[in-house]
């Protein structure tokens, strides 16, 4: 998570993210999404199910 947070800080500094973005919170959110996807995969979700955008 530290690596992701550092990358998000760089993105904020270079203008890829707005100055108001909170890299620590964004990193925690992204980690939670990835962990949830991992759990779903472990429970049998297919790659197609995990990558399909919501309708």
SULPEDA-V286205 format. One line per field, one symbol per residue. ss: DSSP state (H for helix, E for strand, L for the rest). phi: phi as a letter, one per 30 degrees, with the letter a starting at -180 (. if undefined). burial: + if it has 24 or more other C-alpha atoms within 12 Angstrom, else -. Layout:
ss->???
phi->???
burial->???
//
This chain:
ss->LHHHHHHHHHHHHLLLLLLLLLHHHHHHHHHHHHHHHHHHHHLLLLHHHHHLLLL
phi->.ddddddddddddcjdcdeddceddddddddddddddddddddjddddddcdddc
burial->-------++-------------+--+-----------------------------
//
